Amino acid sequence: MHDQPGEPGIAIVGAGPAGLVLAHLLQRAAIPFVVFERKAHADLCRLPKAGLIEYRTVRLLEREGIAGPILRFTAENHRCEFRTPGETVLLDYAALTGGRPHYIYPQHQLVQRVCESLIAAGGEIRFSHAVRAVRQDSGGVVLTVDGPGGSRPQEARYAVAVGCEGSRSPVAAAMDQVRVNEQSLPVRWLVILGAAPPLENHTIYAAHPRGFAGQMRRGPSHTRYMLEIPAADTTDGWSEQRIRDELATRLGAGGRLDDVPLSEIGVLDLRMRVTEPMQQGPLFLAGDAAHLITPVGGKGMNLAIQDAVELAHGLIERFGPEQDGTRLAAYSATRLPPIWRTEAFSSWFLHVILTSLRDGREPPAAVPGGFSDGLRQGWIAALQDDPLFARWFAHAYAGVDTP
């Protein structure tokens, strides 16, 4: 595999939301590119990961001609509920933002629709091609790529490489002049998919002395549940019955989960990371390859799509008729401020809902009461009683830009 060095080609590593949105916009602008995806086509769209799409992201996708013709956002989420053993606070955040909700669109379905549209338009996605290494030289970027079935690695040359494949990015590994800011929390979540409608038709965040539990809608027949567990736990110690019992206790669900089939049970470590800058010469990062964020608030896929749109326009201006690299050179400087604001919101939100974050240490056992519990109750009371604070939260949570 040797792509012609004279072509101003762009290598996109990873066919997730960022990579596919970027590829779609490049395809529309007739900018040569290839997407390398390590998974087979049949495996790409299986797992229902993220699912909340911000209001600003939908408007952005509308302006780019993706929302509407390719993605139809019809399922809305207007409210979130905060539960403790003694109190329930239901916040209609869409009403506080002038009727601007979240939209429910599971990530695997979004990936499938954009992928199908891209292939139908003639876009090239090389499935089952894992990028092993990336290096820069005077001619641009050289990728070492494994073919299907572990076939002999070959090299491919491009003008630019964009890492969109997640946290273990070979494009990021080739960037030796960046700073990686990281924080890992001593908390793990079990992430579970339930084959049943949600308990309530909105998001639930439950702060319980035994740990956090959450419900996130993923469609009319599936629901995503999250369960805080000790940092040393694995799925081995969590049977379906134990998971049901803990979810029922922490969510106050009674027996409503007794017959719900549970699947896709996995462990999620809570980590945050931001790479600065998100570009080095002909190498660029977008989505999880550039930054990790906790799932609180459903921000990860939104940041990835927003990265992809900004980067696409920079690449189009640089490699299209304008031949102007000004916007591309400013890509990182443009994206990092909103990324850091979103990271700050997610970190604050974690401390509102998690039981185990006490003074930065994991306690030997979750116990009711105490200073952290008082702070949590104070924040939840403020959401209920302080109109200005509730309005700030609603805009930050739903992803609504204030005028």
Legacy VTK file of the C-alpha trace (Angstrom):
# vtk DataFile Version 3.0
C-alpha trace
ASCII
DATASET POLYDATA
POINTS 403 float
0.000 0.000 0.000
1.741 3.136 -1.232
-0.423 6.188 -1.824
1.071 8.670 -4.230
3.283 11.241 -2.454
2.249 13.977 -4.848
-1.386 13.888 -3.786
-2.460 16.299 -1.022
-4.108 13.377 0.719
-5.356 13.322 4.287
-5.195 10.184 6.415
-7.944 9.942 9.012
-7.193 7.292 11.621
-10.428 6.062 13.208
-14.011 5.834 11.972
-15.778 7.142 15.067
-17.946 10.276 15.209
-14.994 12.661 14.776
-13.361 10.761 11.930
-16.564 10.193 9.995
-17.868 13.766 10.317
-14.456 15.056 9.239
-14.407 12.651 6.282
-17.938 13.597 5.243
-17.062 17.295 5.068
-13.835 16.617 3.186
-15.714 14.402 0.728
-18.239 17.148 0.072
-15.389 19.588 -0.618
-13.585 17.100 -2.922
-10.482 16.976 -0.686
-8.688 13.586 -1.110
-8.671 11.439 2.040
-8.683 7.871 3.296
-10.134 6.639 6.599
-8.270 3.802 8.322
-10.379 1.801 10.781
-8.988 -1.134 12.760
-12.391 -2.781 13.221
-14.258 -4.711 10.566
-17.272 -2.959 9.071
-19.663 -5.371 10.801
-18.129 -4.632 14.231
-17.967 -0.849 13.965
-21.577 -0.028 14.807
-22.426 -2.546 17.510
-21.837 -0.941 20.883
-24.341 1.669 22.146
-21.927 4.056 23.858
-22.706 7.759 24.239
-26.134 9.023 23.354
-26.779 12.640 24.411
-26.359 15.246 21.667
-26.169 18.877 22.743
-28.407 21.540 21.294
-25.382 23.423 19.896
-24.088 20.239 18.242
-27.375 19.638 16.432
-27.434 23.232 15.193
-23.820 22.848 14.027
-24.651 19.640 12.146
-27.632 21.373 10.550
-25.405 24.148 9.249
-23.022 21.542 7.839
-25.781 19.674 6.023
-25.528 16.512 8.149
-28.498 16.932 10.496
-31.616 16.574 8.380
-30.446 14.767 5.264
-28.368 12.140 7.146
-29.187 12.366 10.860
-32.706 13.155 12.048
-32.847 14.309 15.648
-36.373 13.701 16.904
-36.037 12.127 20.389
-35.665 14.924 22.931
-34.647 14.926 26.585
-35.917 17.925 28.557
-35.382 17.040 32.218
-32.884 15.520 34.616
-33.595 14.276 38.111
-31.337 14.313 41.161
-32.154 11.618 43.713
-30.929 11.005 47.234
-32.483 8.579 49.732
-34.483 11.435 51.209
-35.143 13.821 48.346
-35.904 14.108 44.645
-35.300 17.247 42.583
-36.569 17.319 38.985
-35.036 20.044 36.834
-36.667 21.026 33.538
-33.490 22.386 31.997
-35.019 22.762 28.532
-37.584 25.192 29.928
-34.745 27.206 31.486
-33.003 27.484 28.092
-36.042 28.638 26.139
-37.084 25.172 24.963
-33.628 23.919 23.917
-33.258 20.256 24.930
-30.768 17.458 24.513
-31.381 14.959 21.727
-31.140 11.195 22.162
-29.080 9.605 19.405
-27.000 6.536 20.405
-23.437 6.803 19.142
-23.432 3.467 17.297
-26.478 4.527 15.292
-24.944 7.907 14.488
-21.737 6.205 13.333
-23.711 3.771 11.193
-25.740 6.468 9.436
-22.780 8.756 8.695
-20.663 5.788 7.618
-23.343 4.555 5.186
-23.768 8.041 3.743
-20.023 8.486 3.309
-19.588 5.155 1.520
-22.596 5.837 -0.716
-20.991 9.141 -1.735
-17.772 7.359 -2.724
-15.736 7.994 0.415
-12.973 5.470 1.097
-12.932 3.678 4.448
-10.361 0.908 4.816
-11.886 -1.377 7.427
-9.735 -3.915 9.303
-6.674 -1.706 8.748
-4.887 -0.921 12.018
-2.378 1.919 11.970
0.646 0.614 13.830
2.921 3.661 13.705
3.117 7.226 12.390
6.188 9.259 11.547
6.918 12.621 9.995
9.534 13.319 7.369
10.314 16.064 4.877
7.589 14.806 2.530
4.737 14.753 5.045
3.503 11.802 7.071
4.150 8.072 6.711
1.741 5.549 8.228
2.627 1.913 8.899
-0.601 -0.016 8.451
-1.570 -3.629 9.146
-3.955 -5.042 6.596
-6.874 -7.449 7.139
-6.076 -10.704 8.915
-2.741 -9.464 10.202
-1.261 -9.257 6.725
2.206 -7.809 6.216
2.431 -4.150 7.329
2.755 -1.623 4.521
3.492 2.068 4.400
1.225 4.831 3.151
2.247 8.458 2.663
-0.002 11.491 3.120
0.299 15.228 3.517
-1.589 15.194 6.826
-2.621 12.594 9.414
-5.530 13.126 11.804
-5.874 10.936 14.899
-9.541 10.243 15.650
-9.269 6.701 16.970
-9.401 7.225 20.721
-7.069 7.505 23.674
-4.332 5.163 22.378
-3.647 7.105 19.238
-0.509 6.371 17.183
-0.885 9.865 15.741
-0.732 11.306 19.277
2.254 9.057 20.052
4.130 10.635 17.133
3.636 14.144 18.553
6.706 14.780 20.721
6.219 18.510 21.295
2.911 18.454 23.161
1.949 18.462 26.818
-0.532 15.884 28.084
-2.578 17.015 31.101
-4.178 14.071 32.894
-6.213 13.308 35.974
-7.462 9.909 37.090
-10.103 9.582 39.788
-10.166 6.697 42.287
-13.591 5.658 41.024
-14.936 3.061 38.644
-18.334 2.693 37.090
-20.089 -0.356 35.842
-21.772 0.524 32.552
-24.762 -1.654 31.743
-27.227 -1.811 28.880
-30.773 -2.768 29.815
-33.137 -4.090 27.152
-36.179 -2.184 28.432
-37.617 1.330 28.416
-36.227 3.741 31.039
-37.702 3.913 34.523
-38.589 7.538 33.809
-38.580 9.469 30.559
-35.611 11.581 31.613
-32.054 11.273 32.944
-31.627 10.217 36.572
-28.595 10.953 38.771
-28.816 9.184 42.134
-26.340 10.021 44.916
-26.690 7.238 47.488
-24.539 6.364 50.527
-23.709 3.086 48.743
-22.500 4.987 45.674
-23.734 6.733 42.556
-26.243 5.212 40.129
-27.504 6.712 36.912
-30.055 6.136 34.186
-29.478 7.494 30.666
-32.043 7.052 27.916
-30.874 5.287 24.755
-34.159 4.858 22.911
-37.619 3.411 23.448
-36.399 -0.140 24.131
-32.917 0.300 25.647
-31.539 2.142 28.663
-28.000 2.706 29.844
-27.318 2.331 33.557
-24.217 3.374 35.478
-23.166 2.086 38.860
-20.299 3.393 40.994
-18.082 0.572 42.309
-14.801 0.400 44.269
-11.730 1.238 42.176
-10.311 -2.285 42.548
-13.493 -4.094 41.444
-13.944 -5.839 38.105
-17.003 -7.284 36.420
-16.167 -10.709 37.869
-17.614 -9.816 41.249
-20.791 -8.309 39.843
-23.451 -10.799 38.870
-26.606 -9.652 37.091
-28.571 -10.142 40.299
-26.139 -8.045 42.329
-26.281 -5.305 39.698
-30.087 -5.323 39.739
-30.158 -5.184 43.528
-27.743 -2.229 43.678
-29.508 -0.310 40.915
-32.871 -0.891 42.604
-31.537 0.331 45.956
-29.678 3.385 44.709
-32.265 4.448 42.126
-35.196 3.668 44.415
-36.640 1.460 41.683
-38.199 -1.251 43.818
-38.759 -4.366 41.709
-39.034 -2.589 38.355
-35.674 -3.930 37.149
-36.222 -7.543 38.220
-36.990 -8.862 34.737
-34.931 -6.439 32.650
-32.312 -8.281 30.536
-28.867 -6.810 31.150
-26.034 -6.922 28.627
-22.818 -5.147 27.551
-21.638 -4.987 31.158
-18.298 -3.196 31.266
-16.025 -1.189 33.541
-15.296 2.491 32.997
-12.431 4.246 34.753
-13.016 7.946 35.284
-10.163 9.759 33.578
-9.687 13.234 32.175
-7.013 14.248 29.691
-6.303 17.236 27.459
-3.421 17.380 24.959
-1.959 20.833 24.323
-1.640 21.731 21.510
-3.848 19.433 19.440
-1.598 19.762 16.402
2.071 19.473 15.515
3.159 20.122 11.964
1.093 17.834 9.698
-0.334 15.876 12.655
-3.726 16.724 14.192
-5.915 15.223 16.918
-9.689 15.261 17.335
-12.099 13.669 19.786
-10.823 11.179 22.366
-7.383 11.157 20.753
-7.055 14.792 21.853
-9.033 14.782 25.088
-10.849 12.438 27.431
-13.755 13.547 29.571
-15.906 11.702 32.070
-19.356 10.616 30.833
-21.090 12.983 33.250
-23.274 15.295 31.203
-22.775 13.384 27.947
-20.121 15.735 26.551
-17.563 13.452 24.877
-19.206 12.796 21.513
-20.225 16.445 21.269
-16.659 17.677 21.717
-15.507 15.164 19.097
-18.018 16.387 16.509
-17.222 20.021 17.240
-13.491 19.292 16.809
-14.164 17.556 13.499
-16.157 20.426 12.022
-13.554 23.050 12.931
-10.682 20.901 11.676
-12.536 20.093 8.455
-12.920 23.756 7.598
-9.263 24.401 8.295
-8.200 21.515 6.056
-10.613 22.534 3.299
-9.276 26.083 3.274
-5.679 24.799 3.251
-6.024 22.079 0.599
-8.920 23.513 -1.415
-8.883 26.343 -3.955
-8.101 29.013 -1.352
-4.778 27.416 -0.327
-5.010 29.395 2.920
-3.614 27.745 6.052
-4.629 30.455 8.537
-7.633 28.657 10.039
-5.840 25.317 10.139
-2.893 26.845 12.002
-5.330 28.169 14.644
-7.218 24.867 15.083
-5.839 24.054 18.525
-6.121 27.624 19.809
-9.741 27.720 18.632
-10.789 24.419 20.192
-8.941 24.335 23.515
-10.918 27.070 25.361
-14.338 25.366 24.918
-12.747 21.986 25.695
-11.354 23.253 29.005
-14.694 24.875 29.888
-16.430 21.570 29.274
-13.839 19.648 31.294
-14.367 22.087 34.169
-18.136 21.583 34.058
-17.787 17.802 34.002
-15.364 17.822 36.940
-17.674 20.016 39.014
-20.673 17.852 38.125
-18.832 14.710 39.259
-18.441 16.141 42.743
-22.160 16.838 42.905
-23.225 13.278 42.158
-20.402 10.981 43.328
-20.435 9.658 46.857
-16.788 8.593 47.054
-15.034 11.862 46.137
-14.152 13.084 49.589
-11.083 15.301 49.826
-9.661 13.613 46.731
-9.411 10.188 48.413
-11.543 7.112 48.207
-12.923 6.265 51.657
-12.687 2.716 53.003
-16.463 2.578 52.818
-19.190 4.907 51.658
-20.891 6.417 54.701
-23.869 8.748 54.883
-23.557 12.307 56.032
-20.379 14.295 56.404
-19.010 17.417 54.795
-19.152 16.166 51.195
-22.760 15.123 51.623
-23.559 18.603 52.911
-21.900 20.187 49.887
-23.867 17.929 47.569
-27.119 18.833 49.255
-26.172 22.498 49.003
-25.608 22.305 45.241
-28.838 20.391 44.652
-30.765 22.883 46.780
-29.240 25.712 44.741
-30.430 24.081 41.515
-33.908 23.956 42.984
-34.056 27.366 44.652
-31.627 29.720 42.871
-32.971 30.766 39.430
-29.672 32.248 38.237
-27.651 29.177 39.212
-30.244 26.850 37.703
-30.141 28.847 34.457
-26.327 28.587 34.301
-26.479 24.828 34.854
-29.201 24.351 32.252
-27.240 26.152 29.547
-23.973 24.364 30.356
-25.664 20.972 30.625
-27.783 21.170 27.446
-25.014 22.828 25.458
-26.777 26.088 24.731
-24.658 29.114 23.863
-25.938 32.275 25.515
-26.183 35.386 23.319
LINES 1 404
403 0 1 2 3 4 5 6 7 8 9 10 11 12 13 14 15 16 17 18 19 20 21 22 23 24 25 26 27 28 29 30 31 32 33 34 35 36 37 38 39 40 41 42 43 44 45 46 47 48 49 50 51 52 53 54 55 56 57 58 59 60 61 62 63 64 65 66 67 68 69 70 71 72 73 74 75 76 77 78 79 80 81 82 83 84 85 86 87 88 89 90 91 92 93 94 95 96 97 98 99 100 101 102 103 104 105 106 107 108 109 110 111 112 113 114 115 116 117 118 119 120 121 122 123 124 125 126 127 128 129 130 131 132 133 134 135 136 137 138 139 140 141 142 143 144 145 146 147 148 149 150 151 152 153 154 155 156 157 158 159 160 161 162 163 164 165 166 167 168 169 170 171 172 173 174 175 176 177 178 179 180 181 182 183 184 185 186 187 188 189 190 191 192 193 194 195 196 197 198 199 200 201 202 203 204 205 206 207 208 209 210 211 212 213 214 215 216 217 218 219 220 221 222 223 224 225 226 227 228 229 230 231 232 233 234 235 236 237 238 239 240 241 242 243 244 245 246 247 248 249 250 251 252 253 254 255 256 257 258 259 260 261 262 263 264 265 266 267 268 269 270 271 272 273 274 275 276 277 278 279 280 281 282 283 284 285 286 287 288 289 290 291 292 293 294 295 296 297 298 299 300 301 302 303 304 305 306 307 308 309 310 311 312 313 314 315 316 317 318 319 320 321 322 323 324 325 326 327 328 329 330 331 332 333 334 335 336 337 338 339 340 341 342 343 344 345 346 347 348 349 350 351 352 353 354 355 356 357 358 359 360 361 362 363 364 365 366 367 368 369 370 371 372 373 374 375 376 377 378 379 380 381 382 383 384 385 386 387 388 389 390 391 392 393 394 395 396 397 398 399 400 401 402
